[in-house]
Amino acid sequence: MPAKNILILGHSNIGDVCSDLSVVAPLSRAFPGSRISFLTSPRLKSFVEGCRGISEVLVYDRHGKDKGFLRQLKLALGLRRRRFNLVLVLKASLMFVFLGAGNVWRVKKKEIGRNRHMIDVYLGLLRRHGVPAAHGPVDFAFSPQESAFADAFFSEHRIPAGSRVIGLSPFANWGLKCWPPEKWNELAGLISSRPGMVPVLFGKAAGDALSEKMLKRLSPGIICAVDRCSLRESAALISRCRAFVSCDSGLAYIADSIGVPCVTLSGPTNTDCYYPYLSAGLRVRSRRPPKCAPCMKPPENCVLDAQGAPECMGGIDAGDVMEKLLEALKGVQGGIQGADRFKIL
């Protein structure tokens, strides 16, 4: 197919953007030599820039300089001057109306939230337009500085070469998604008891009262990268993990998108359509989930256990998570650390 000037209208949060990036490799293969631009939020600009195949990342700051209809219109008219001849609309947006593109490929409204993963929806969109599409890990590149950061972190914490590093991400943007810290401590103990396995905490707690409270209850003996990394530095560290364990959080989707097996703890989330795509078989739920799960919104009558967790999360057993983690590790070949699977800029 002839080269094109392509714009992807992407999302503004981590999990959705990781799904958005699934279209980049198929487009690059179908339209060799094309210029692919990606529109996202300011905080995800540098992260998306790490995806090979994207020529330019454009910013839509809907809470700042682009707030309000007139400023959004100004942004759209500026994009129009770039003369895109193909626009992929992966979210609910009418911006494409003002872009004057020759071709607009849109996700159908009826396809969203129908117990179908959005990556399957996106790949179906491409196939409808004659683009062969299958999804694998995103071709992500780290800078020498980010790789040096990961090297220094491993050296600082004396993590031996060849260790099976397991990332743990206990924080989420919604308290009901969180697993009790005591269970994270139990899981970390199970991991540390295995020869050569090292748990490392990831995430962001600064400025979040719930996360700060949880961080204080997590064992100080676990190696901690919390609040020490930018998003891309976190990704560089995660790429060196053999596997990742997380509640339903942005870091879970990053780990999965770059090819690190991710065990996901699911309670209130609808796991029929929201889960790390490549790690679909690694979801863990309570053996006795309450009838209200999944709820997807904070119910007024949510039942909390003695540790302050909802039944759907508090009922997840650390032993079950460890069993699923060992299952994930069986798929990691030959003792190769994650960093060896990724390219450096």
C-alpha positions in Angstrom: 0.0 0.0 0.0 1.3 3.5 -0.7 2.8 5.6 2.1 0.4 7.9 4.0 0.4 10.8 6.5 -1.4 9.1 9.4 -2.8 10.6 12.6 -4.0 8.4 15.5 -6.4 10.1 17.9 -5.4 8.3 21.1 -6.4 8.4 24.7 -5.0 10.3 27.7 -4.5 7.6 30.3 -1.9 4.8 30.5 -4.0 1.7 30.2 -6.0 3.0 27.2 -2.9 4.3 25.4 -1.1 0.9 25.8 -4.1 -0.5 23.9 -4.0 2.3 21.3 -0.4 1.4 20.5 -1.5 -2.0 19.2 -2.3 -0.4 15.8 1.1 1.1 15.2 3.0 -2.0 14.1 0.2 -3.2 11.7 0.0 0.3 10.1 3.8 0.5 9.7 3.8 -2.9 7.9 0.8 -2.1 5.8 2.0 1.4 4.8 5.8 1.3 4.7 7.4 4.7 4.7 4.4 6.4 6.2 4.6 9.1 8.8 2.5 8.2 11.9 1.6 10.9 14.4 -0.1 10.1 17.7 -2.2 12.6 19.7 -2.3 12.1 23.5 -2.1 13.9 26.9 1.0 15.9 28.0 1.9 13.4 30.7 2.1 10.5 28.2 4.0 12.3 25.5 7.4 11.0 26.4 6.2 7.5 27.0 4.5 7.2 23.6 7.7 8.6 22.0 9.4 5.3 23.0 7.2 3.3 20.6 9.0 2.6 17.4 7.0 3.4 14.3 5.6 6.6 15.7 7.1 9.6 13.9 5.8 12.4 16.2 3.7 12.7 19.3 1.3 15.6 19.4 -0.3 16.9 22.6 -3.9 17.6 23.5 -3.9 19.4 26.9 -7.7 19.4 27.6 -7.2 20.6 31.2 -4.7 23.3 30.2 -3.9 25.2 27.1 -6.5 23.4 25.0 -9.3 23.7 27.5 -12.6 24.9 26.1 -14.2 24.6 22.7 -12.5 27.5 21.0 -9.0 26.3 22.0 -9.9 22.7 20.9 -11.1 24.1 17.6 -7.8 26.0 17.2 -5.9 22.8 17.9 -8.0 20.9 15.3 -7.4 23.6 12.7 -3.6 23.4 13.4 -3.8 19.7 12.8 -5.7 20.2 9.6 -2.8 22.2 8.2 -0.6 19.0 8.5 -2.8 17.5 5.7 -3.3 14.0 7.2 -4.8 11.7 4.6 -5.7 8.9 7.1 -7.1 9.5 10.6 -7.7 6.7 13.1 -10.3 7.7 15.8 -9.8 5.3 18.7 -11.9 7.2 21.2 -15.1 9.2 21.5 -14.1 12.4 19.7 -15.5 14.6 16.9 -12.2 16.3 16.3 -11.8 14.4 13.0 -14.7 16.5 11.6 -12.4 19.5 11.4 -9.3 17.7 10.0 -10.3 17.4 6.4 -8.7 14.0 6.1 -9.3 11.9 3.0 -10.0 8.8 5.0 -11.3 8.4 8.6 -11.4 5.0 10.3 -13.5 5.1 13.4 -14.3 2.7 16.2 -18.0 2.1 16.2 -19.8 3.3 19.4 -21.6 0.0 19.7 -18.3 -1.8 19.9 -17.2 -0.1 23.1 -17.9 -1.7 26.4 -19.4 -4.9 24.9 -17.4 -7.4 26.9 -14.7 -7.3 24.3 -11.2 -6.0 24.8 -10.5 -2.8 22.9 -7.4 -4.2 21.3 -9.7 -6.8 19.6 -11.9 -3.9 18.5 -8.9 -1.9 17.1 -7.5 -4.9 15.2 -11.0 -5.6 13.8 -11.1 -1.9 12.6 -7.8 -2.4 10.8 -9.0 -5.7 9.2 -12.2 -4.1 7.9 -10.0 -1.7 6.0 -7.8 -4.4 4.5 -4.9 -4.1 7.0 -3.6 -7.5 8.3 -3.5 -7.2 12.1 -2.3 -9.3 15.0 -1.0 -8.1 18.3 2.3 -8.7 20.0 4.5 -6.7 22.4 5.0 -3.1 21.5 8.4 -2.4 19.9 9.6 0.0 22.6 13.0 1.6 22.8 14.8 3.0 25.8 17.4 5.7 25.8 20.9 5.0 27.0 20.1 7.2 30.1 17.1 5.1 31.0 19.1 1.9 30.6 21.8 3.4 32.8 19.2 4.2 35.4 18.0 0.6 35.5 21.7 -0.6 35.7 22.3 1.8 38.6 19.1 0.7 40.4 20.1 -3.0 40.2 23.6 -2.1 41.4 22.5 0.1 44.3 20.2 -2.7 45.6 22.8 -5.5 44.9 20.5 -7.5 42.8 22.6 -10.3 41.4 22.8 -10.9 37.6 20.4 -13.6 36.6 18.0 -13.0 39.4 14.4 -13.6 38.7 13.1 -10.1 39.5 9.4 -9.9 40.1 7.7 -6.4 39.9 4.9 -5.7 42.4 2.5 -2.8 41.8 0.2 -2.3 44.8 -1.3 1.1 43.9 -4.3 2.0 41.9 -6.2 5.2 41.1 -9.3 3.8 42.8 -9.1 2.4 46.4 -11.5 -0.5 45.7 -9.0 -2.0 43.2 -6.3 -2.3 45.9 -5.2 -5.5 47.5 -4.5 -5.2 51.3 -0.8 -4.4 52.0 -0.6 -7.3 54.4 -1.3 -9.7 51.5 1.4 -7.9 49.4 3.8 -8.5 52.3 2.7 -12.2 52.3 3.3 -12.5 48.6 6.7 -10.8 48.8 7.6 -13.4 51.5 6.6 -16.2 49.2 8.6 -14.8 46.4 11.7 -14.2 48.5 11.6 -17.7 49.8 12.3 -19.0 46.3 16.0 -19.2 45.3 17.0 -16.4 43.0 13.7 -14.6 43.1 13.6 -10.9 44.1 10.5 -8.8 44.6 10.6 -5.0 43.8 7.9 -2.5 44.5 6.7 -0.1 41.8 4.3 2.8 41.7 3.6 6.3 42.7 2.5 7.2 46.2 3.5 10.8 46.7 0.6 13.2 47.1 -2.0 10.4 47.3 -3.2 9.9 50.8 -4.4 6.3 50.2 -1.2 5.3 48.5 0.9 6.9 51.2 -1.0 5.0 53.9 -0.5 1.7 52.0 3.2 2.4 51.6 3.6 2.7 55.3 2.1 -0.7 55.8 4.2 -2.4 53.2 7.2 -4.3 54.5 10.4 -2.0 54.5 12.3 -5.1 53.6 11.0 -5.1 50.0 13.3 -3.4 47.5 11.4 -0.2 46.6 11.3 1.9 43.4 8.1 3.7 44.5 8.3 7.5 43.6 11.8 7.1 42.3 11.1 6.8 38.6 9.6 8.6 35.7 7.1 6.6 33.7 9.8 5.6 31.1 12.3 4.8 33.8 9.7 2.6 35.4 9.2 0.9 32.0 12.9 0.4 31.7 13.0 -1.3 35.2 9.9 -3.3 34.4 11.5 -4.6 31.2 14.1 -6.3 33.3 11.5 -8.2 35.4 10.7 -11.8 34.7 7.1 -11.2 35.6 4.9 -8.5 37.1 2.1 -8.7 39.7 -0.4 -5.8 39.9 -3.8 -4.7 40.8 -5.7 -3.2 37.8 -3.3 -0.3 37.3 -1.5 1.6 34.5 1.8 -0.2 35.2 0.1 -3.6 34.6 -0.7 -2.5 31.1 2.8 -1.1 30.5 4.3 -4.4 31.7 2.0 -6.4 29.4 2.5 -4.2 26.4 6.3 -4.5 26.4 6.1 -8.3 26.8 6.5 -8.9 30.5 4.0 -11.5 31.8 1.6 -9.7 34.2 -0.5 -11.4 36.9 -3.4 -9.1 37.5 -5.5 -9.1 40.7 -9.1 -8.3 39.7 -12.1 -7.5 41.9 -14.4 -4.6 40.9 -13.0 -4.5 37.3 -14.9 -6.2 34.5 -12.2 -8.5 33.3 -14.2 -9.5 30.2 -13.0 -6.3 28.5 -10.5 -4.6 30.8 -7.3 -6.6 31.4 -3.6 -6.7 30.2 -4.2 -8.3 26.8 -1.2 -10.5 26.3 -1.5 -11.8 29.9 -5.2 -12.7 29.6 -4.6 -16.1 31.2 -2.9 -14.6 34.3 -5.9 -12.9 35.9 -6.6 -13.9 39.5 -10.0 -13.3 41.3 -11.3 -14.3 44.7 -12.4 -18.0 44.9 -15.6 -16.7 46.3 -16.3 -13.4 44.6 -19.3 -11.5 46.0 -22.4 -11.2 43.8 -21.8 -7.4 43.4 -18.5 -8.0 41.5 -17.7 -6.6 39.1 -19.2 -3.2 40.0 -16.9 -0.7 38.1 -18.1 2.1 40.4 -18.0 2.7 44.1 -21.2 1.3 45.6 -22.5 2.9 48.8 -23.0 -0.4 50.4 -19.6 -2.0 49.6 -18.7 -4.5 52.2 -15.1 -4.0 53.6 -13.1 -6.6 55.4 -11.1 -6.1 58.6 -8.2 -4.7 56.6 -10.4 -2.1 54.8 -10.5 -3.9 51.5 -13.7 -4.8 49.6 -14.7 -8.5 49.7 -13.8 -9.0 46.0 -10.1 -8.0 46.6 -9.6 -9.1 50.2 -10.8 -12.6 49.2 -7.9 -13.1 46.8 -5.4 -15.5 48.4 -1.7 -14.8 48.2 -1.1 -18.5 47.6 -3.3 -18.4 44.5 -1.4 -15.4 43.2 1.9 -17.1 43.8 0.6 -20.2 41.9 -0.3 -18.0 39.0 3.0 -16.2 39.1 4.9 -19.5 38.9 2.7 -20.4 35.9 3.7 -17.1 34.3 7.4 -17.8 34.9 7.2 -21.1 33.0 6.6 -19.2 29.8 9.9 -17.1 30.2 12.6 -18.8 28.2 16.1 -19.6 29.1 16.8 -17.3 32.0 17.1 -14.1 29.9 16.4 -10.9 31.7 13.8 -8.6 30.2 16.4 -5.9 29.2 17.9 -8.3 26.6 14.5 -8.5 24.8 14.4 -4.7 24.1 16.2 -2.3 21.9 18.2 0.7 22.9 17.9 4.0 21.0 
